[in-house]
């Protein structure tokens, strides 16, 4: 569990139900007791269930029709949600979204970011998110949804899943749109390498490698956060090698220097991290702990993770990898095996785009060396780090 803000299990269930309308996370008895909707809803268009969008290009159109076959008026509160297939999260500016009434009362709409994707709604003109339409008996209403990918769409993602639901989620329709012409959507690979043991007086140096495997340059800064574990009986300190010296990471959830926008497909940025056992109070001779990170753009997700063993005393013949300074980085840096393979000719980002505290390992067709850049960690103060570590909250525009 992250040392930073986490959505609780109960909140996650409520959030999932709000976005997808699903009751799959509810107990079976509660699910069975949910009555069917008195309304019917259809979503038609595009011409197939796999429409195509081009970032900055023409949008697709969908027609949403809700029908009330009963003899009494019924409420209908439609919502929409969206998520991208790929390594990067999307936000409201990445899509063009509008709703207009065709055979329905005048309508307003809104959409915003929700964790790694989108959540939105449409409602009577002048109303607010969550407001409902009243569908008269034996009547159908219909709306036209316009949906597109803007120029800010991350080229690292290759499709958009778009859902329309209503009546507390009992009505649902999902469409998938291919976005762009390339096959992207691959991961950003994070790996940890180095020793696995440490003790008081025997620090451990780890290398965190971040490799872009998405098929396109990452157009936004990439952030990684130390997910500092709380290990009973052990006090641990964390540092990142920056501008020729070790800089403390002041708390769990502290950010590493961001990898600036433009990390090329196939390029790897690496960090040197030192973990020190500053105190040992456990009754047993050794304890296990976890070194892990969260990473991403906007809403961070689980990244690299590794189990470490902390001993009460230094272990002869079992170096923890801790040195006063890392090895010189004037030559090429070497990423771990799992992150080193890349398409031939893949280019690394310019040295100016590597964060202070990280070096860039060229993983393409055998050219440049890695560079360790200087630069201070001006934003590793505890207050600002806590702010940076918070997950993006739901926003509705």
N, C-alpha and C positions, 0 to 999 in steps of 0.2 A: 504494500500500500504506500502510495506516495507520501512524502513528508510535507508536500504542498497540498493545496486545497483539492479534495476529492469529492465527487458526488456520492452521497450515501446510497446504500442499497435501496432504501425506500424512495429516495428522491429519484434514483435512476429508473425505478419502476414507473413512477409517476411521469417522468420526462418521456420515457419510451411510449407510454400510453398516449401522452399529449401529442407526440410527433407522428407516430404510426397508427394511433388508434388501436393498437394491438392489445389483446388481453391475454396473450400467450404467457406473460410473466405472472399472471394471477393464478391463484389456486384453481384446480380443475373444477371444483364445485361452483366457484364464483363465475368461471368462464361458462359453464353449462347453464347457469341461471340467467345469463345475459340474453334478453329478448332480441329477436330479429328486428331490423329497422322497418318501420312502416313505409319508408321511402325507397325508391330505387334510383340509382345514379349510373350514368354511362359517361365515359370519356372517349371521344372519337378523334381521329387524326393524331399524328400525321398519317401518311398513307400506309405505314407499317408500324409495328411496335418497336422499331429501331430507327428512329429518325436521325438525321444528320445535322450537326451544327458546326459552323466555322467561327472561330474567335473573331469577333468584329464583323461577321457576315450576317446574312438574312436570318431572321428568327423562324421558328416553327409556330404553328397555331393549333390549339386544341379546343374542342367544344365540350363543355361540361353541361350535362342535362340532368336535372333532378325531377322526379315525378312523384306526386302524391296521389296514389290510387284510392285513398280512404275517403270517408265521408266527413272527416273533420280536418281543420287546418293543422299543419305540422311544422315544427321548427327545423331549420337546416342551417348549421354553422360550418361552412366549408373551410378546411385548412389545406396547405400544401407543404411539402418538405422536399429537400433535395440533397444528394450526396454525390461526390465525385469518385470515380475509380482511379486510384493513383496514389502517389506518395504525399501529395500536398492537400491541405484543407482548402475549402472555398468559402467565400464570403459574399454578401449581397452585391458588392460592386462587380463581381465576376459574372453575373447573369443579368440579362434584361428580362424583366417580368412585369406584365401588365394584364389587367382583367377588365373587360367591358361587358355590359349587359346586352344580350341579344333579345331575349324574351323574358325579361326579369326587371325588378325595380333597379333604379340607378345604383351604381356599385362603386365602392372604393376598395383598394387593396394595399397590402404592404408585405414586405419580405425582409428578413434580416438574418444575421449569422446565429447559428446555434451549435456550439461545440465545433465539430469539424465540418458542418454542412449548413443547410439553410432551413428556416421555418418561416411560413408566411400564412396569409389568410386573405379572403375577400368577404365583404360585409356590406350592409346597406350604406349608401352614401352619407357621409357625415358621422358614421359610427366608428367603432374601434375593433381591434383584433379580438376575436371571440364572439362578437355580436352575431345574431342569427337573423336569417330571413324567415318570414312566415309564409309557407307555401299553402295556398288555399286548397280545399278539397277538390279532387279530380283535376288537378292543374299541374302543368310542367313549366319550370323555369330553365333557361339556358344562358350560359355565359361563354365568351370567347377569351381564352388565355393565350397571350403571346409570350413566347419563351425563347431566349437566345443566349449565346455566349458572347461576352464583351471582349474587347481587346486585352483586358487584364486577366482573362482566364489563364490559369497556369498551364503551360504547354506540357507539363509533366503529367497531367491527367488526361485520359483519353475518352472518358464517357461521363454522362450525367444521368443518374437515376432520379426520376421525378415522380412524386406521389401526390395524388389528390384524395382527400378523405373528408368525411362528414358524418354527422349524426353520432358524435362521440366515438368515431372510428369504426362504426359498424358498416360504413360504406367506404370502400377503398379501391383505388385503381392506380397501378404503377406502370410507368413507361421508362424506357432506357434510350438515351440519345447518344450516338457516337459524336465525339467532339474532336475536330481536327482531322488531319489526313494521315498522321503517323501512328505507329503502334508504340505508345508510351505507357505510362502507368506503372512502371517498374518501381522498385523500392529505393529508398536511401538507406544504404547498408551501414550499420554501425557495429564495430567490433572493439573488444578490449583485449589487449595482449600485455604480457609481462608476468611477474611472479604472482603467487597466490597466497603467500604467507608473510606475516609481519609480527613484530613484537616490540615492546618498549626498547628503544635504541636500535631497532632493526626496521626502518621504514621500507615501504614498498613503492616502487615507481611503476605506473601503468601507462599504456598508450591507448588513447581513444581515437579510433580512425573513423572518419565519416566520408563515405564514398557515394557519389551521385550515380545511380543506376536508372534514372527515370527516362532516359532517352532525349532529354533537353536540358539546357542550362537552367538552374534554379534562379528565377527572376527576383526572389525576395530573400532577405537575410534568413539564414538557418540558425536556430537557437538550440542549445543543449543546456540542460539543467541537471546539476548534481542532485540525485534523489537520496540524500544522506540517510543511511539506516541508523536507527536507534538500537544499539546492541547492549543489553543489560550486562553490567560488569566491566564494560570497556569504554574508554573515552578515545575517540578518533578525531584527528585533524586532517583537513584536506587542503591541498595547494595546487595551483596550476603554474607551470613554467612560463613566465612572461618577461620580455625585455631583459633577459639575462639573469633573472632571479625568481624565486618562488613567491607567489602571491597567494595569501590565504583565501579560501572560499569560506565565507564566514558562517554558513549555516546550511542545513539541508534545504534544497530548493534554490541554492545560489546558482546564478547563470555563469556559464563559461563565456568568453568573448564570442560574439556572434560571428558566424561565417558570412561575410557580406554577400549581397546579391551578385549573381553571375557565376557561381560555382559550376564549371562546365560538366557536361555529361562525361562520365568516366574519371573525373578528377577526384582526388582524395585530400581532405584536410585532416591533420592529426594534432592531437594535444598530448602533452606530457603532464601527468598528474602524480602527485606524491601523497600517499596515505601514511599517517604516523599514529602509532598507539601512544597517546599522551598519558594514559592511565589505565591500570589493570586492577580490577577489584573482584573478579569472578572467583568462585571457590574452585572450579575446575581448572586444569592446566591449559586448556585452549577453548575457544568459542568460535562459532561460525558467524559470519556476517555477510551482507550482500552489498556489493558496489554496483549501483545502477544509475541510469540516466534517463531522462525524458527529453524529447527533442521534437522539433517541427517548426511550423510557421503558424503563429497565432495560438492554436490550441495544441499543446504538446502531447505526444503519445509516448508509450513505453519504448525505450531505445535499448542500448546495450546493457547487459547485466552479467555479473560474475560473482561466484561465491569465493570468499576469502576466509582464511583461518588465522585467527589472532592468538598467539601464544603468550604465556606469562613471561617467558624468558626467551632470549634469542636462540635460534636453532642452529647449532654448528653444522656446516655442510649443506644448509638449506637457505641460501641467500634469498632475502625477500625482494631483491632488485632495487633496494633503496640506496641511492648515491647522493652526494651533496649536490651535484649538478648532473644533468643528463649528458649523454655523449654529444660531442659537437655535431651541429647539423649543417655544416658547410657543404657536405656532399649530399647525395640523394638520400632522402628518407625512404624507408621500406615499409609499406603497409603490410598488415597481416595477410596471410595467404587468401583468406576468404574474401578479401576486399581488393585483391590486386588484379584479378583478371578483368580486362575491359576490351571493347572493340578496338581493333587496330586503328591507330591514328587518332584516338580520342585525345582531345586537347585539354590541358590543365588551364585553370583560370590564371589571369595575371597575378604576379606576386602582390600587387597592391590590393588584391581582393581577398587576401588571407588574413584572418583576425590576429590581433596581438595574442600571443600565447598558443598559436597553432601554426603548423607548417604545412606546406602543400606538397604532396607526393604525386608526381606525374605518373599516371598509370596507363598511358597510351603506348604509342609506338616508339618508345625508347629515345626520348630526347632529354629535356631539362632536368636539373636537380631541384630538390626541395629547398625552401628558404624559410628560416625562422625569423619572423618579423618582430620588431620591437613595438612598443606602444603600451601605455599604461592602462590598467583596468580602472578607468575612471568611474565606472558604474557598478562596482562590486560592493558598495556600501550596503549595510544590512537592510535599511529601509527601502531603498530603490530595488534591491534584489528581491525582497519580498513582493513588491509590486510586480516585478517582471515575472516572478514565479507563479502568480495567480493565473488560473485558467480563464479563458475568455468566457464571460457570462453570456447568457441569451440576450440578444438584442433584437428589437423590433423597430423598424423604421416606419 
